[in-house]
């Protein structure tokens, strides 16, 4: 059974020991970028619960990036390297096609960019069904309830799409964008067909 993101995070966090783990939790709460983690939510978490919180808050891809960033900030370069190596191995596994459709396939990539990133401006300007798309993303766990509320709070449809693409979807990585694209194909089939040149 291949090692999951959660398994790898737990292993690295266990290796930190009590003092460095405490420092990791402290630094994690100091991050300026959204979504932020409150000190009260991490104070007494062990490595298993902390890894779970990271993946729930940032998605699997985002959790690795955040953990690498925090580990570097507390001078735990071995742990950061282990996660970076794991991430690279995962990406090469994905691009070799071993993931069999669970990650960005060639159809979702254009010139080394995900379809969603490549057509960002068109999606901001032309997607009309933002509310049902948000509902589906929340239901599938791609975005958190906080991110859902932040996007819904934006005044215009374009600003909602901009917020969605720039914060929670960016954090969710390629897997989240793949799910988003699947939902777009259901909700906005003509727009996506046109963008795909079909």
Contact map, one row per residue, 1 for C-alpha under 8 A:
111000000000000000000000000000000000000000000000000000000000000000000000000000000000000000000000000000000000000000000000000000000000000000000000000000000000000000000000000000000000000000000000000000
111100000000000000000000000000000000000000000000000000000000000000000000000000000000000000000000000000000000000000000000000000000000000000000000000000000000000000000000000000000000000000000000000000
111110110000000000000000000000000000000000000000000000000000000000000000000000000000000000000000000000000000000000000000000000000000000000000000000000000000000000000000000000000000000000000000000000
011111110000000000000000000000000000000000000000000000000000000000000000000000000000000000000000000000000000000000000000000000000000000000000000000000000000000000000000000000000000000000000000000000
001111111000000000000000000000000000000000000000000000000001000100000000000000000000000000000000000000000000000000000000000000000000000000000000000000000000000000000000000000000000000000000000000000
000111111100000000000000000000000000000000000000001100100001000000000000000000000000000000000000000000000000000000000000000000000000000000000000000000000000000000000000000000000000000000000000000000
001111111110000000000000000000000000000000000000000000000000000000000000000000000000000000000000000000000000000000000000000000000000000000000000000000000000000000000000000000000000000000000000000000
001111111111000000000000000000000000000000000000000000000000000000000000000000000010010000000000000000000000000000000000000000000000000000000000000000000000000000000000000000000000000000000000000000
000011111111100000000000000000000000000000000010001000000000000100100000000000000010000000000000000000000000000000000000000000000000000000000000000000000000000000000000000000000000000000000000000000
000001111111110000000000000000000000000000000011011000000000000000000000000000000000000000000000000000000000000000000000000000000000000000000000000000000000000000000000000000000000000000000000000000
000000111111111000000000000000000000000000000010000000000000000000000000000000000000000000000000000000000000000000000000000000000000000000000000000000000000000000000000000000000000000000000000000000
000000011111111100000000000000000000000000000000000000000000000000000000000000100110000000000000000000000000000000000000000000000000000000000000000000000000000000000000000000000000000000000000000000
000000001111111110001000000000000000000000000010001000000000000000000000000000000000000000000000000000000000000000000000000000000000000000000000000000000000000000000000000000000000000000000000000000
000000000111111110001000000000000000000000000010000000000000000000000000000000000000000000000000000000000000000000000000000000000000000000000000000000000000000000000000000000000000000000000000000000
000000000011111110000000000000000000000000000000000000000000000000000000000000000000000000000000000000000000000000000000000000000000000000000000000000000000000000000000000000000000000000000000000000
000000000001111111111000000000000000000000000000000000000000000000000000000100000000000000000000000000000000000000000000000000000000000000000000000000000000000000000000000000000000000000000000000000
000000000000111111111000000000000000000000000000000000000000000000000000000000000000000000000000000000000000000000000000000000000000000000000000000000000000000000000000000000000000000000000000000000
000000000000000111111100000000000000000000000000000000000000000000000000000000000000000000000000000000000000000000000000000000000000000000000000000000000000000000000000000000000000000000000000000000
000000000000000111111110000000000000000000000000000000000000000000000000000000000000000000000000000000000000000000000000000000000000000000000000000000000000000000000000000000000000000000000000000000
000000000000000111111111000000000000000000000000000000000000000000000000010000000000000000000000000000000000000000000000000000000000000000000000000000000000000000000000000000000000000000000000000000
000000000000110111111111100000000000000000000010000000000000000000000000000000000000000000000000000000000000000000000000000000000000000000000000000000000000000000000000000000000000000000000000000000
000000000000000001111111110000000000000000100000000000000000000000000000000000000000000000000000000000000000000000000000000000000000000000000000000000000000000000000000000000000000000000000000000000
000000000000000000111111111000000000000000000000000000000000000000000000010000000000000000000000000000000000000000000000000000000000000000000000000000000000000000000000000000000000000000000000000000
000000000000000000011111111100000000000000000000000000000000000000000110010000000000000000000000000000000000000000000000000000000000000000000000000000000000000000000000000000000000000000000000000000
000000000000000000001111111110000000001001100000000000000000000000000000000000000000000000000000000000000000000000000000000000000000000000000000000000000000000000000000000000000000000000000000000000
000000000000000000000111111111000000001000000000000000000000000000000000000000000000000000000000000000000000000000000000000000000000000000000000000000000000000000000000000000000000000000000000000000
000000000000000000000011111111100000000000000000000000000000000000000100110000000000000000000000000000000000000000000000000000000000000000000000000000000000000000000000000000000000000000000000000000
000000000000000000000001111111100000100000000000000000000000000000000100000000000000000000000000000000000000000000000000000000000000000000000000000000000000000000000000000000000000000000000000000000
000000000000000000000000111111100001111000000000000000000000000000000000000000000000000000000000000000000000000000000000000000000000000000000000000000000000000000000000000000000000000000000000000000
000000000000000000000000011111110000000000000000000000000000000000000000000000000000000000000000000000000000000000000000000000000000000000000000000000000000000000000000000000000000000000000000000000
000000000000000000000000001111111001000000000000000000000000000000000000000000000000000000000000000000000000000000000000000000000000000000000000000000000000000000000000000000000000000000000000000000
000000000000000000000000000001111101000000000000000000000000000000000000000000000000000000000000000000000000000000000000000000000000000000000000000000000000000000000000000000000000000000000000000000
000000000000000000000000000000111111000000000000000000000000000000000000000000000000000000000000000000000000000000000000000000000000000000000000000000000000000000000000000000000000000000000000000000
000000000000000000000000000000011111000000000000000000000000000000000000000000000000000000000000000000000000000000000000000000000000000000000000000000000000000000000010000000000000000000000000000000
000000000000000000000000000000001111100000000000000000001100000000000000000000000000000000000000000000000000000000000000000000000000000000000000001000000000000000000001000000000000000000000000000000
000000000000000000000000000010111111110000000000000000000000000000000000000000000000000000000000000000000000000000000000000000000000000000000000000000000000000000000000000000000000000000000000000000
000000000000000000000000000110000011111011000000000000000000000000000000000000000000000000000000000000000000000000000000000000000000000000000000000000000000000000000000000000000000000000000000000000
000000000000000000000000000010000001111111000000000000000000000000000000000000000000000000000000000000000000000000000000000000000000000000000000000000000000000000000000000000000000000000000000000000
000000000000000000000000110010000000111111100000000000000000000000000000000000000000000000000000000000000000000000000000000000000000000000000000000000000000000000000000000000000000000000000000000000
000000000000000000000000000000000000011111100000000000000000000000000000000000000000000000000000000000000000000000000000000000000000000000000000000000000000000000000000000000000000000000000000000000
000000000000000000000000000000000000111111100000000000000000000000000000000000000000000000000000000000000000000000000000000000000000000000000000000000000000000000000000000000000000000000000000000000
000000000000000000000000100000000000111111111000010000000000000000000000000000000000000000000000000000000000000000000000000000000000000000000000000000000000000000000000000000000000000000000000000000
000000000000000000000100100000000000001111111000000000000000000000000000000000000000000000000000000000000000000000000000000000000000000000000000000000000000000000000000000000000000000000000000000000
000000000000000000000000000000000000000001111100000000000000000000000000000000000000000000000000000000000000000000000000000000000000000000000000000000000000000000000000000000000000000000000000000000
000000000000000000000000000000000000000001111111110000000000000000000000000000000000000000000000000000000000000000000000000000000000000000000000000000000000000000000000000000000000000000000000000000
000000000000000000000000000000000000000000011111110000000000000000000000000000000000000000000000000000000000000000000000000000000000000000000000000000000000000000000000000000000000000000000000000000
000000001110110000001000000000000000000000001111111000000000000000000000000000000000000000000000000000000000000000000000000000000000000000000000000000000000000000000000000000000000000000000000000000
000000000100000000000000000000000000000000001111111100000000000000000000000000000000000000000000000000000000000000000000000000000000000000000000000000000000000000000000000000000000000000000000000000
000000000000000000000000000000000000000000001111111110000000000000000000000000000000000000000000000000000000000000000000000000000000000000000000000000000000000000000000000000000000000000000000000000
000000000100000000000000000000000000000001001111111111000000000000000000000000000000000000000000000000000000000000000000000000000000000000000000000000000000000000000000000000000000000000000000000000
000001001100100000000000000000000000000000000011111111100000000000000000000000000000000000000000000000000000000000000000000000000000000000000000000000000000000000000000000000000000000000000000000000
000001000000000000000000000000000000000000000001111111110000000000000000000000000000000000000000000000000000000000000000000000000000000000000000000000000000000000000000000000000000000000000000000000
000000000000000000000000000000000000000000000000111111111000000000000000000000000000000000000000000000000000000000000000000000000000000000000000000000000000000000000000000000000000000000000000000000
000000000000000000000000000000000000000000000000011111111111001000000000000000000000000000000000000000000000000000000000000000000000000000000000000000000000000000000000000000000000000000000000000000
000001000000000000000000000000000000000000000000001111111111011000000000000000000000000000000000000000000000000000000000000000000000000000000000000000000000000000000000000000000000000000000000000000
000000000000000000000000000000000000000000000000000111111111000000000000000000000000000000000000000000000000000000000000000000000000000000000001000000000000000000000000000000000000000000000000000000
000000000000000000000000000000000010000000000000000011111110001000000000000000000000000000000000000000000000000000000000000000000000000000000001000000000000000000000000000000000000000000000000000000
000000000000000000000000000000000010000000000000000001111111111001000000000000000000000000000000000000000000000000000000000000000000000000000000000000000000000000000001001100000000000000000000000000
000000000000000000000000000000000000000000000000000001111111111000000000000000000000000000000000000000000000000000000000000000000000000000000100000000000000000000000000001110010000000000000000000000
000011000000000000000000000000000000000000000000000001110111111100000000000000000000000000000000000000000000000000000000000000000000000000000000000000000000000000000000000100000000000000000000000000
000000000000000000000000000000000000000000000000000000000111111110000000000000000000000000000000000000000000000000000000000000000000000000000000000000000000000000000000001111000000000000000000000000
000000000000000000000000000000000000000000000000000000100111111111000000000000000000000000000000000000000000000000000000000000000000000000000000000000000000000000000000001110000000000000000000000000
000000000000000000000000000000000000000000000000000001101111111111100000000000000000000000000000000000000000000000000000000000000000000000000000000000000000000000000000000000000000000000000000000000
000010001000000000000000000000000000000000000000000000000001111111110000000000000011001000000000000000000000000000000000000000000000000000000000000000000000000000000000000000000000000000000000000000
000000000000000000000000000000000000000000000000000000000000111111111000000000000000000000000000000000000000000000000000000000000000000000000000000000000000000000000000000000000000000000000000000000
000000000000000000000000000000000000000000000000000000000100011111111100000000000000000000000000000000000000000000000000000000000000000000000000000000000000000000000000000000000000000000000000000000
000000001000000000000000000000000000000000000000000000000000001111111110000000010000000000000000000000000000000000000000000000000000000000000000000000000000000000000000000000000000000000000000000000
000000000000000000000000000000000000000000000000000000000000000111111111000000111011000000000000000000000000000000000000000000000000000000000000000000000000000000000000000000000000000000000000000000
000000000000000000000000000000000000000000000000000000000000000011111111100000010000000000000000000000000000000000000000000000000000000000000000000000000000000000000000000000000000000000000000000000
000000000000000000000001001100000000000000000000000000000000000001111111110000000000000000000000000000000000000000000000000000000000000000000000000000000000000000000000000000000000000000000000000000
000000000000000000000001000000000000000000000000000000000000000000111111111110110000000000000000000000000000000000000000000000000000000000000000000000000000000000000000000000000000000000000000000000
000000000000000000000000000000000000000000000000000000000000000000011111111110010000000000000000000000000000000000000000000000000000000000000000000000000000000000000000000000000000000000000000000000
000000000000000000000000001000000000000000000000000000000000000000001111111100000000000000000000000000000000000000000000000000000000000000000000000000000000000000000000000000000000000000000000000000
000000000000000000010011001000000000000000000000000000000000000000000111111100000000000000000000000000000000000000000000000000000000000000000000000000000000000000000000000000000000000000000000000000
000000000000000000000000000000000000000000000000000000000000000000000011111110000000000000000000000000000000000000000000000000000000000000000000000000000000000000000000000000000000000000000000000000
000000000000000100000000000000000000000000000000000000000000000000000011111111110000000000000000000000000000000000000000000000000000000000000000000000000000000000000000000000000000000000000000000000
000000000000000000000000000000000000000000000000000000000000000000000011001111111000000000000000000000000000000000000000000000000000000000000000000000000000000000000000000000000000000000000000000000
000000000000000000000000000000000000000000000000000000000000000000000000000111111100000000000000000000000000000000000000000000000000000000000000000000000000000000000000000000000000000000000000000000
000000000001000000000000000000000000000000000000000000000000000000010010000111111110000000000000000000000000000000000000000000000000000000000000000000000000000000000000000000000000000000000000000000
000000000000000000000000000000000000000000000000000000000000000000111011000111111111000000000000000000000000000000000000000000000000000000000000000000000000000000000000000000000000000000000000000000
000000000000000000000000000000000000000000000000000000000000000000010000000011111111100000000000000000000000000000000000000000000000000000000000000000000000000000000000000000000000000000000000000000
000000000001000000000000000000000000000000000000000000000000000000000000000001111111110000000000000000000000000000000000000000000000000000000000000000000000000000000000000000000000000000000000000000
000000011001000000000000000000000000000000000000000000000000000100010000000000111111111000000000000000000000000000000000000000000000000000000000000000000000000000000000000000000000000000000000000000
000000000000000000000000000000000000000000000000000000000000000100010000000000011111111100000000000000000000000000000000000000000000000000000000000000000000000000000000000000000000000000000000000000
000000000000000000000000000000000000000000000000000000000000000000000000000000001111111110000000000000000000000000000000000000000000000000000000000000000000000000000000000000000000000000000000000000
000000010000000000000000000000000000000000000000000000000000000000000000000000000111111111000000000000000000000000000000000000000000000000000000000000000000000000000000000000000000000000000000000000
000000000000000000000000000000000000000000000000000000000000000100000000000000000011111111100000000000000000000000000000000000000000000000000000000000000000000000000000000000000000000000000000000000
000000000000000000000000000000000000000000000000000000000000000000000000000000000001111111110000000000000000000000000000000000000000000000000000000000000000000000000000000000000000000000000000000000
000000000000000000000000000000000000000000000000000000000000000000000000000000000000111111111000000000000000000000000000000000000000000000000000000000000000000000000000000000000000000000000000000000
000000000000000000000000000000000000000000000000000000000000000000000000000000000000011111111100000000000000000000000000000000000000000000000000000000000000000000000000000000000000000000000000000000
000000000000000000000000000000000000000000000000000000000000000000000000000000000000001111111110000000000000000000000000000000000000000000000000000000000000000000000000000000000000000000000000000000
000000000000000000000000000000000000000000000000000000000000000000000000000000000000000111111111000000000000000000000000000000000000000000000000000000000000000000000000000000000000000000000000000000
000000000000000000000000000000000000000000000000000000000000000000000000000000000000000011111111111000000000000000000000000000000000000000000000000000000000000000000000000000000000000000000000000000
000000000000000000000000000000000000000000000000000000000000000000000000000000000000000001111111111100110000000000000000000000000000000000000000000000000000000000000000000000000000000000000000000000
000000000000000000000000000000000000000000000000000000000000000000000000000000000000000000111111110000011000000000000000000000000000000000000000000000000000000000000000000000000000000000000000000000
000000000000000000000000000000000000000000000000000000000000000000000000000000000000000000011111111000000000000000000000000000000000000000000000000000000000000000000000000000000000000000000000000000
000000000000000000000000000000000000000000000000000000000000000000000000000000000000000000001111111110001000000000000000000000000000000000000000000000000000000000000000000000000000000000000000000000
000000000000000000000000000000000000000000000000000000000000000000000000000000000000000000001111111100000000000000000000000000000000000000000000000000000000000000000000000000000000000000000000000000
000000000000000000000000000000000000000000000000000000000000000000000000000000000000000000001101111111100000000000000000000000000000000000000000000000000000000000000000000000000000000000000000000000
000000000000000000000000000000000000000000000000000000000000000000000000000000000000000000000100111111100000000000000000000000000000000000000000000000000000000000000000000000000000000000000000000000
000000000000000000000000000000000000000000000000000000000000000000000000000000000000000000000000101111111000000000000000000000000000000000000000000000000000000000000000000000000000000000000000000000
000000000000000000000000000000000000000000000000000000000000000000000000000000000000000000000000001111110000000000000000000000000000000000000000000000000000000000000000000000100000000000000000000000
000000000000000000000000000000000000000000000000000000000000000000000000000000000000000000000100001111111000000000000000000000000000000000000000000000000000000000000000000001100100000000000000000000
000000000000000000000000000000000000000000000000000000000000000000000000000000000000000000000110000011111111100001000000000000000000000000000000000000000000000000000000000001100100000000000000000000
000000000000000000000000000000000000000000000000000000000000000000000000000000000000000000000010100010111111100000000000000000000000000000000000000000000000000000000000000000000000000000000000000000
000000000000000000000000000000000000000000000000000000000000000000000000000000000000000000000000000000011111110000000000000000000000000000000000000000000000000000000000000000000000000000000000000000
000000000000000000000000000000000000000000000000000000000000000000000000000000000000000000000000000000011111110000000000000000000000000000000000000000000000000000000000000000000000000000000000000000
000000000000000000000000000000000000000000000000000000000000000000000000000000000000000000000000000000011111110001100000000000000000000000000000000000000000000000000000000000000100000000000000000000
000000000000000000000000000000000000000000000000000000000000000000000000000000000000000000000000000000011111111111100000000000000000000000000000000000000000000000000000000000000000000000000000000000
000000000000000000000000000000000000000000000000000000000000000000000000000000000000000000000000000000000111111111100100000000000000000000000000000000000000000000000000000000000000000000000000000000
000000000000000000000000000000000000000000000000000000000000000000000000000000000000000000000000000000000000111110000000000000000000000000000000000000000000000000000000000000000000000000000000000000
000000000000000000000000000000000000000000000000000000000000000000000000000000000000000000000000000000000000111111000000000000000000000000000000000000000000000000000000000000000000000000000000000000
000000000000000000000000000000000000000000000000000000000000000000000000000000000000000000000000000000000000111111101100000000000000000000000000000000000000000000000000000000000000000000000000000000
000000000000000000000000000000000000000000000000000000000000000000000000000000000000000000000000000000010001110111111100000000000000000000000000000000000000000000000000000001001000000000000000000000
000000000000000000000000000000000000000000000000000000000000000000000000000000000000000000000000000000000001110011111110000000000000000000000000000000000000000000000000000000000000000000000000000000
000000000000000000000000000000000000000000000000000000000000000000000000000000000000000000000000000000000000000001111111001000000000000000000000000000000000000000000000000000001000100000000000000000
000000000000000000000000000000000000000000000000000000000000000000000000000000000000000000000000000000000000000011111111000000000000000000000000000000000000000000000000000000000000000000000000000000
000000000000000000000000000000000000000000000000000000000000000000000000000000000000000000000000000000000000010011111111000000000000000000000000000000000000000000000000000000000000000000000000000000
000000000000000000000000000000000000000000000000000000000000000000000000000000000000000000000000000000000000000000111111111000000000000000000000000000000000000000000000000000000000000000000000001000
000000000000000000000000000000000000000000000000000000000000000000000000000000000000000000000000000000000000000000011111111100000000000000000000000000000000000000001000000000000000000000000000000000
000000000000000000000000000000000000000000000000000000000000000000000000000000000000000000000000000000000000000000000011111110000000000000000000000000000000000000000000000000000000000000000000000000
000000000000000000000000000000000000000000000000000000000000000000000000000000000000000000000000000000000000000000000011111111100000000000000000000000000000000000000000000000000000000000000000000000
000000000000000000000000000000000000000000000000000000000000000000000000000000000000000000000000000000000000000000010011111111100000000000000000000000000000000010000000000000000000000000000000000000
000000000000000000000000000000000000000000000000000000000000000000000000000000000000000000000000000000000000000000000001111111100000000000000000000000000000011011000000000000000000000000000000000000
000000000000000000000000000000000000000000000000000000000000000000000000000000000000000000000000000000000000000000000000111111100000000000000000000000000000010000000000000000000000000000000000000000
000000000000000000000000000000000000000000000000000000000000000000000000000000000000000000000000000000000000000000000000011111110000000000000000000000000000000000000000000000000000000000000010000000
000000000000000000000000000000000000000000000000000000000000000000000000000000000000000000000000000000000000000000000000011111111100000000000000000000000000000010000000000000000000000000010010000000
000000000000000000000000000000000000000000000000000000000000000000000000000000000000000000000000000000000000000000000000000001111100000000000000000000000000100000000000000000000000000000010000000000
000000000000000000000000000000000000000000000000000000000000000000000000000000000000000000000000000000000000000000000000000000111111100000000000000000000000000000000000000000000000000000110000000000
000000000000000000000000000000000000000000000000000000000000000000000000000000000000000000000000000000000000000000000000000000111111110000000000000000000000100110000000000000000000000000000000000000
000000000000000000000000000000000000000000000000000000000000000000000000000000000000000000000000000000000000000000000000000000001111111000000000000000010000000000000000000000000000000000000000000000
000000000000000000000000000000000000000000000000000000000000000000000000000000000000000000000000000000000000000000000000000000001111111100000000000000000000000000000000000000000000000000100000000000
000000000000000000000000000000000000000000000000000000000000000000000000000000000000000000000000000000000000000000000000000000001111111110000000000000000000000000000000000000000001001100100000000000
000000000000000000000000000000000000000000000000000000000000000000000000000000000000000000000000000000000000000000000000000000000111111111000000000100000000000000000000000000000000000000000000000000
000000000000000000000000000000000000000000000000000000000000000000000000000000000000000000000000000000000000000000000000000000000011111111100000000000000000000000000000000000000000000000000000000000
000000000000000000000000000000000000000000000000000000000000000000000000000000000000000000000000000000000000000000000000000000000001111111110000000000000000000000000000000000000000001000000000000000
000000000000000000000000000000000000000000000000000000000000000000000000000000000000000000000000000000000000000000000000000000000000111111111110000000000000000000000000000000000011000000000000000000
000000000000000000000000000000000000000000000000000000000000000000000000000000000000000000000000000000000000000000000000000000000000011111111111100100000000000000000000000000000000000000000000000000
000000000000000000000000000000000000000000000000000000000000000000000000000000000000000000000000000000000000000000000000000000000000001111111100000000000000000000000000000000000000000000000000000000
000000000000000000000000000000000000000000000000000000000000000000000000000000000000000000000000000000000000000000000000000000000000000111111110000000000000000000000000000000000000000000000000000000
000000000000000000000000000000000000000000000000000000000000000000000000000000000000000000000000000000000000000000000000000000000000000011111111000000000000000000000000000000000000000000000000000000
000000000000000000000000000000000000000000000000000000000010000000000000000000000000000000000000000000000000000000000000000000000000000011111111000000000000000000000001100100010010000000000000000000
000000000000000000000000000000000000000000000000000000000000000000000000000000000000000000000000000000000000000000000000000000000000000011011111101100000000000000000001100100000000000000000000000000
000000000000000000000000000000000000000000000000000000011000000000000000000000000000000000000000000000000000000000000000000000000000000001001111111100000000000000000001000000000000000000000000000000
000000000000000000000000000000000000000000000000000000000000000000000000000000000000000000000000000000000000000000000000000000000000000001000011111110000000000000000000000000000000000000000000000000
000000000000000000000000000000000000000000000000000000000000000000000000000000000000000000000000000000000000000000000000000000000000000000000001111111000000000000000000000000000000000000000000000000
000000000000000000000000000000000010000000000000000000000000000000000000000000000000000000000000000000000000000000000000000000000000000000000011111111100000000000010011000000000000000000000000000000
000000000000000000000000000000000000000000000000000000000000000000000000000000000000000000000000000000000000000000000000000000000000010001000011111111110000000000000000000000000000000000000000000000
000000000000000000000000000000000000000000000000000000000000000000000000000000000000000000000000000000000000000000000000000000000000000000000000111111111000000000000000000000000000000000000000000000
000000000000000000000000000000000000000000000000000000000000000000000000000000000000000000000000000000000000000000000000000000000000000000000000011111111100000000100000000000000000000000000000000000
000000000000000000000000000000000000000000000000000000000000000000000000000000000000000000000000000000000000000000000000000000000000000000000000001111111100000110110000000000000000000000000000000000
000000000000000000000000000000000000000000000000000000000000000000000000000000000000000000000000000000000000000000000000000000000010000000000000000111111110000100000000000000000000000000000000000000
000000000000000000000000000000000000000000000000000000000000000000000000000000000000000000000000000000000000000000000000000000000000000000000000000011111110000100000000000000000000000000000000000000
000000000000000000000000000000000000000000000000000000000000000000000000000000000000000000000000000000000000000000000000000000000000000000000000000001111111101100100000000000000000000000000000000000
000000000000000000000000000000000000000000000000000000000000000000000000000000000000000000000000000000000000000000000000000000000000000000000000000000011111101100000000000000000000000000000000000000
000000000000000000000000000000000000000000000000000000000000000000000000000000000000000000000000000000000000000000000000000000000000000000000000000000000111111100000000000000000000000000000000000000
000000000000000000000000000000000000000000000000000000000000000000000000000000000000000000000000000000000000000000000000000000010100000000000000000000000111111110000000000000000000000000000000000000
000000000000000000000000000000000000000000000000000000000000000000000000000000000000000000000000000000000000000000000000000110000000000000000000000000000001111111000000000000000000000000000000000000
000000000000000000000000000000000000000000000000000000000000000000000000000000000000000000000000000000000000000000000000000100000000000000000000000000000111111111100000000000000000000000000000000000
000000000000000000000000000000000000000000000000000000000000000000000000000000000000000000000000000000000000000000000000000000000100000000000000000000111111111111110000000000000000000000000000000000
000000000000000000000000000000000000000000000000000000000000000000000000000000000000000000000000000000000000000000000000001100100100000000000000000000100000111111111000000000000000000000000000000000
000000000000000000000000000000000000000000000000000000000000000000000000000000000000000000000000000000000000000000000000000100000000000000000000000000000000011111111100000000000000000000000000000000
000000000000000000000000000000000000000000000000000000000000000000000000000000000000000000000000000000000000000000000000000000000000000000000000000001100100001111111111000000000000000000000000000000
000000000000000000000000000000000000000000000000000000000000000000000000000000000000000000000000000000000000000000000000000000000000000000000000001000100000000111111111100000000000000000000000000000
000000000000000000000000000000000000000000000000000000000000000000000000000000000000000000000000000000000000000000000001000000000000000000000000000000000000000011111111110000000000000000000000000000
000000000000000000000000000000000000000000000000000000000000000000000000000000000000000000000000000000000000000000000000000000000000000000000000000000000000000001111111110000000000000000000000000000
000000000000000000000000000000000100000000000000000000000000000000000000000000000000000000000000000000000000000000000000000000000000000000000000001000000000000000111111111000000000000000000000000000
000000000000000000000000000000000010000000000000000000000100000000000000000000000000000000000000000000000000000000000000000000000000000000000111001000000000000000111111111100000000000000000000000000
000000000000000000000000000000000000000000000000000000000000000000000000000000000000000000000000000000000000000000000000000000000000000000000110000000000000000000011111111110011000000000000000000000
000000000000000000000000000000000000000000000000000000000000000000000000000000000000000000000000000000000000000000000000000000000000000000000000000000000000000000001111111110000000000000000000000000
000000000000000000000000000000000000000000000000000000000110110000000000000000000000000000000000000000000000000000000000000000000000000000000000000000000000000000000011111110000000000000000000000000
000000000000000000000000000000000000000000000000000000000111110000000000000000000000000000000000000000000000000000000000000000000000000000000110000000000000000000000001111111111000000000000000000000
000000000000000000000000000000000000000000000000000000000010110000000000000000000000000000000000000000000000000000000000000000000000000000000000000000000000000000000000111111111000000000000000000000
000000000000000000000000000000000000000000000000000000000000100000000000000000000000000000000000000000110000000001000000000000000000000000000000000000000000000000000000000111111100000000000000000000
000000000000000000000000000000000000000000000000000000000000000000000000000000000000000000000000000001110000000000000000000000000000000000000000000000000000000000000000000111111110000000000000000000
000000000000000000000000000000000000000000000000000000000010000000000000000000000000000000000000000000000000000000000000000000000000000000000100000000000000000000000000100111111111000000000000000000
000000000000000000000000000000000000000000000000000000000000000000000000000000000000000000000000000000000000000001010000000000000000000000000000000000000000000000000000100111111111100000000000000000
000000000000000000000000000000000000000000000000000000000000000000000000000000000000000000000000000000110001000000000000000000000000000000000000000000000000000000000000000001111111110000000000000000
000000000000000000000000000000000000000000000000000000000000000000000000000000000000000000000000000000000000000000000000000000000000000010000100000000000000000000000000000000111111111000000000000000
000000000000000000000000000000000000000000000000000000000000000000000000000000000000000000000000000000000000000000000000000000000000100010000000000000000000000000000000000000011111111100000000000000
000000000000000000000000000000000000000000000000000000000000000000000000000000000000000000000000000000000000000000010000000000000000000000000000000000000000000000000000000000001111111110000000000000
000000000000000000000000000000000000000000000000000000000000000000000000000000000000000000000000000000000000000000000000000000000000000000000000000000000000000000000000000000000111111111000000000000
000000000000000000000000000000000000000000000000000000000000000000000000000000000000000000000000000000000000000000000000000000000000100100000000000000000000000000000000000000000011111111100000000000
000000000000000000000000000000000000000000000000000000000000000000000000000000000000000000000000000000000000000000000000000000000000100000000000000000000000000000000000000000000001111111111001000000
000000000000000000000000000000000000000000000000000000000000000000000000000000000000000000000000000000000000000000000000000000000000000000000000000000000000000000000000000000000000111111111001000000
000000000000000000000000000000000000000000000000000000000000000000000000000000000000000000000000000000000000000000000000000000000000000000000000000000000000000000000000000000000000011111111000000000
000000000000000000000000000000000000000000000000000000000000000000000000000000000000000000000000000000000000000000000000000000001001100000000000000000000000000000000000000000000000001111111000000000
000000000000000000000000000000000000000000000000000000000000000000000000000000000000000000000000000000000000000000000000000000111000000000000000000000000000000000000000000000000000000111111111000000
000000000000000000000000000000000000000000000000000000000000000000000000000000000000000000000000000000000000000000000000000000000000000000000000000000000000000000000000000000000000000111111111100000
000000000000000000000000000000000000000000000000000000000000000000000000000000000000000000000000000000000000000000000000000000000000000000000000000000000000000000000000000000000000000000011111110000
000000000000000000000000000000000000000000000000000000000000000000000000000000000000000000000000000000000000000000000000000001100000000000000000000000000000000000000000000000000000000000011111111000
000000000000000000000000000000000000000000000000000000000000000000000000000000000000000000000000000000000000000000000000000000000000000000000000000000000000000000000000000000000000000110011111111100
000000000000000000000000000000000000000000000000000000000000000000000000000000000000000000000000000000000000000000000000000000000000000000000000000000000000000000000000000000000000000000001111111111
000000000000000000000000000000000000000000000000000000000000000000000000000000000000000000000000000000000000000000000000000000000000000000000000000000000000000000000000000000000000000000000111111111
000000000000000000000000000000000000000000000000000000000000000000000000000000000000000000000000000000000000000000000010000000000000000000000000000000000000000000000000000000000000000000000011111111
000000000000000000000000000000000000000000000000000000000000000000000000000000000000000000000000000000000000000000000000000000000000000000000000000000000000000000000000000000000000000000000001111111
000000000000000000000000000000000000000000000000000000000000000000000000000000000000000000000000000000000000000000000000000000000000000000000000000000000000000000000000000000000000000000000000111111
000000000000000000000000000000000000000000000000000000000000000000000000000000000000000000000000000000000000000000000000000000000000000000000000000000000000000000000000000000000000000000000000111111
